Amino acid sequence: MTDSVIPQLIRKDLRLHRLQMVVSFGAGVLALAVMQRGGEVSLVLGSTWYFVAIIVLACLLPISMVQNERKKQTLAFVMSLPVSYIQYTTAKMVSTVLMFLAPWLMLLICALTLITTRNTLPHGAIPMILIMALLPVVGFSLILAAALVSESEGWAIAATVICNSTYGIAWYLITKTPSLTANWTGHVAIWDQAVLRLLSAEVGLVALMIGLTFLLQSRKRDFI
């Protein structure tokens, strides 16, 4: 088995599931366009749809790219090839993460560009936007880890339910943090310790879940 199989598996996933990535990005752009209409209603609707577009992609990709592959018996065929568990995990992790991070990053850049050039929101809201935008990345990492490591669809669905039911709570707690809310209406983005701690915690959780996924997958003896 050569490493060339990993890029082939990645390309296969990108070809089969790229529509989800395109639809999510298009929905996010449409939401940003709604925000540009001005007014409180447009801002609320646009920001809600913006995050919904990202969250839906974070839920759908791991289920469709990992669990559905097992359900449709595609995994049995893939593992009949000379592919190791770690090579399969690497290919699946890279393709799924790429297909999520590509539209996520582009939508985040679009949102930040609108803030800095069109003054859609005060510049002080930029740290808060980054913190909130990273929450779906954390949720995506948890769902992907559950989908890859678990042997049943139930665990992946449970992870999806947990993530979707806690986004609102997490956002509420963040908006109630005095050191954050005190600066988000300002004209300058403030990167204080509270912001840096939250961003570091989110990035750390993502790295931890990816690392645990590879650790647990390396100890498996049966993928089918």
C-alpha positions as CSV (number, residue, x, y, z in Angstrom):
1,M,0.0,0.0,0.0
2,T,1.5,3.3,-1.0
3,D,0.6,6.8,0.3
4,S,-0.9,7.6,-3.2
5,V,-4.1,5.9,-2.1
6,I,-4.8,8.6,0.5
7,P,-5.1,11.4,-2.0
8,Q,-7.3,9.1,-4.1
9,L,-9.7,8.6,-1.2
10,I,-9.7,12.3,-0.5
11,R,-10.5,13.2,-4.1
12,K,-13.3,10.6,-4.0
13,D,-14.9,12.2,-1.0
14,L,-14.5,15.7,-2.4
15,R,-16.1,14.7,-5.7
16,L,-19.1,12.9,-4.0
17,H,-19.9,15.5,-1.4
18,R,-18.9,18.9,-2.8
19,L,-22.5,19.9,-3.4
20,Q,-23.0,20.2,0.4
21,M,-20.0,22.5,0.6
22,V,-21.3,24.7,-2.2
23,V,-24.9,24.9,-0.9
24,S,-23.6,25.9,2.6
25,F,-21.4,28.6,1.2
26,G,-24.2,29.9,-1.0
27,A,-26.6,30.0,2.0
28,G,-24.1,31.8,4.1
29,V,-23.5,34.4,1.4
30,L,-27.2,34.9,1.1
31,A,-27.5,35.5,4.8
32,L,-24.7,38.1,4.7
33,A,-26.6,39.8,1.9
34,V,-29.7,40.0,4.0
35,M,-27.6,41.6,6.8
36,Q,-26.6,44.3,4.4
37,R,-30.2,45.5,3.9
38,G,-29.9,47.3,7.2
39,G,-32.2,47.4,10.2
40,E,-32.4,45.3,13.3
41,V,-34.7,42.6,11.7
42,S,-32.3,42.1,8.8
43,L,-29.3,41.9,11.1
44,V,-31.0,39.3,13.3
45,L,-32.3,37.2,10.4
46,G,-29.1,37.4,8.5
47,S,-26.8,36.5,11.4
48,T,-29.1,33.6,12.4
49,W,-29.1,32.2,8.9
50,Y,-25.4,32.7,8.6
51,F,-24.7,30.5,11.6
52,V,-27.4,28.0,10.7
53,A,-25.7,27.5,7.3
54,I,-22.4,26.7,9.0
55,I,-24.0,24.5,11.7
56,V,-26.0,22.4,9.2
57,L,-22.8,21.7,7.3
58,A,-21.1,20.7,10.5
59,C,-23.8,18.2,11.2
60,L,-24.3,16.8,7.7
61,L,-20.7,16.2,6.5
62,P,-19.7,13.7,9.2
63,I,-22.9,11.8,8.9
64,S,-22.9,11.7,5.1
65,M,-19.2,11.1,4.6
66,V,-18.6,8.6,7.5
67,Q,-21.8,7.0,8.8
68,N,-23.5,6.7,5.4
69,E,-20.4,5.1,4.0
70,R,-20.8,2.4,6.6
71,K,-24.5,2.1,6.2
72,K,-24.2,1.7,2.4
73,Q,-21.5,-0.9,2.8
74,T,-19.0,1.3,0.9
75,L,-16.7,1.0,3.9
76,A,-16.5,-2.7,3.5
77,F,-15.2,-2.3,-0.1
78,V,-12.7,0.4,0.9
79,M,-11.3,-1.7,3.7
80,S,-11.0,-4.7,1.4
81,L,-8.3,-2.7,-0.4
82,P,-4.8,-2.6,1.1
83,V,-5.6,0.3,3.3
84,S,-4.6,0.6,7.0
85,Y,-6.9,1.9,9.6
86,I,-4.7,5.0,10.1
87,Q,-4.6,5.6,6.3
88,Y,-8.4,5.4,6.1
89,T,-8.8,7.7,9.1
90,T,-6.3,10.2,7.7
91,A,-8.0,10.3,4.3
92,K,-11.5,10.7,5.9
93,M,-10.3,13.3,8.4
94,V,-8.5,15.4,5.8
95,S,-11.4,15.3,3.3
96,T,-14.1,16.0,5.8
97,V,-12.2,18.8,7.5
98,L,-11.3,20.4,4.2
99,M,-14.9,20.4,3.0
100,F,-16.0,22.0,6.2
101,L,-13.2,24.5,6.8
102,A,-13.2,25.8,3.2
103,P,-16.7,27.3,3.2
104,W,-16.4,28.1,6.9
105,L,-13.2,30.1,6.3
106,M,-14.5,31.9,3.3
107,L,-17.7,32.9,5.1
108,L,-15.8,34.1,8.0
109,I,-13.5,36.2,5.8
110,C,-16.6,37.6,4.0
111,A,-18.2,38.5,7.4
112,L,-15.0,40.2,8.7
113,T,-14.6,42.0,5.4
114,L,-18.2,43.4,5.7
115,I,-17.5,44.6,9.2
116,T,-14.2,46.3,8.3
117,T,-15.3,47.8,5.0
118,R,-19.0,48.3,5.3
119,N,-19.4,48.8,9.0
120,T,-22.1,46.2,9.3
121,L,-21.1,45.8,12.9
122,P,-18.7,47.8,15.1
123,H,-15.1,46.6,14.9
124,G,-15.3,45.8,18.6
125,A,-17.5,42.8,17.7
126,I,-14.8,41.1,15.7
127,P,-13.4,39.1,18.7
128,M,-17.0,38.0,19.6
129,I,-17.6,37.0,16.0
130,L,-14.5,34.8,16.0
131,I,-15.4,33.1,19.3
132,M,-18.9,32.4,18.1
133,A,-17.7,31.2,14.7
134,L,-15.3,28.7,16.3
135,L,-18.1,27.0,18.3
136,P,-19.5,25.2,15.2
137,V,-15.9,24.0,14.5
138,V,-15.8,22.5,18.0
139,G,-19.2,20.9,17.4
140,F,-18.1,19.6,14.0
141,S,-14.9,18.1,15.5
142,L,-17.0,16.3,18.1
143,I,-19.5,14.9,15.6
144,L,-16.7,13.8,13.2
145,A,-14.8,12.1,16.1
146,A,-18.0,10.3,17.2
147,A,-18.8,9.2,13.6
148,L,-15.3,7.9,13.0
149,V,-14.7,6.2,16.3
150,S,-18.2,4.8,17.1
151,E,-19.5,1.6,15.6
152,S,-23.1,2.7,15.4
153,E,-25.0,5.7,13.9
154,G,-26.5,6.3,17.3
155,W,-23.4,7.8,18.7
156,A,-22.9,10.2,15.8
157,I,-26.6,11.3,16.1
158,A,-26.2,11.7,19.9
159,A,-23.2,13.9,19.3
160,T,-25.1,16.0,16.8
161,V,-28.0,16.4,19.2
162,I,-25.7,17.4,22.0
163,C,-23.9,20.0,19.9
164,N,-27.1,21.5,18.4
165,S,-28.8,21.8,21.8
166,T,-25.8,23.5,23.4
167,Y,-25.0,26.2,20.8
168,G,-27.6,28.5,22.2
169,I,-26.5,28.0,25.7
170,A,-22.8,28.6,24.8
171,W,-23.7,31.8,22.9
172,Y,-25.8,33.0,25.8
173,L,-23.0,32.5,28.3
174,I,-20.5,34.2,26.0
175,T,-22.8,37.2,25.6
176,K,-23.1,37.4,29.4
177,T,-19.3,37.7,29.9
178,P,-18.8,41.3,31.1
179,S,-15.3,41.6,29.8
180,L,-16.5,40.7,26.3
181,T,-19.8,42.6,26.1
182,A,-18.0,45.8,27.4
183,N,-16.0,46.0,24.3
184,W,-18.1,44.7,21.4
185,T,-19.7,48.0,20.6
186,G,-16.4,49.8,20.4
187,H,-14.7,51.1,17.3
188,V,-11.6,49.0,18.0
189,A,-11.3,45.2,18.5
190,I,-9.9,44.5,22.0
191,W,-8.0,41.2,22.4
192,D,-7.9,40.9,26.1
193,Q,-7.2,37.8,28.3
194,A,-10.9,36.7,28.2
195,V,-11.0,36.6,24.4
196,L,-7.6,34.9,24.1
197,R,-8.6,32.3,26.7
198,L,-11.8,31.4,25.0
199,L,-10.2,31.2,21.5
200,S,-7.4,29.1,22.9
201,A,-9.9,26.8,24.7
202,E,-11.8,26.3,21.4
203,V,-8.7,25.6,19.4
204,G,-7.5,23.2,22.1
205,L,-10.7,21.3,22.1
206,V,-10.6,20.8,18.4
207,A,-7.0,19.6,18.6
208,L,-7.8,17.3,21.5
209,M,-10.7,15.6,19.6
210,I,-8.7,15.1,16.5
211,G,-5.8,13.6,18.5
212,L,-8.2,11.3,20.4
213,T,-9.7,10.2,17.2
214,F,-6.4,9.1,15.8
215,L,-5.4,7.4,19.1
216,L,-8.6,5.4,19.3
217,Q,-8.6,4.5,15.7
218,S,-5.0,3.2,16.0
219,R,-6.1,0.7,18.6
220,K,-8.9,-0.8,16.5
221,R,-8.6,-4.2,15.0
222,D,-11.9,-4.3,13.1
223,F,-13.5,-1.4,11.1
224,I,-16.3,-3.3,9.5
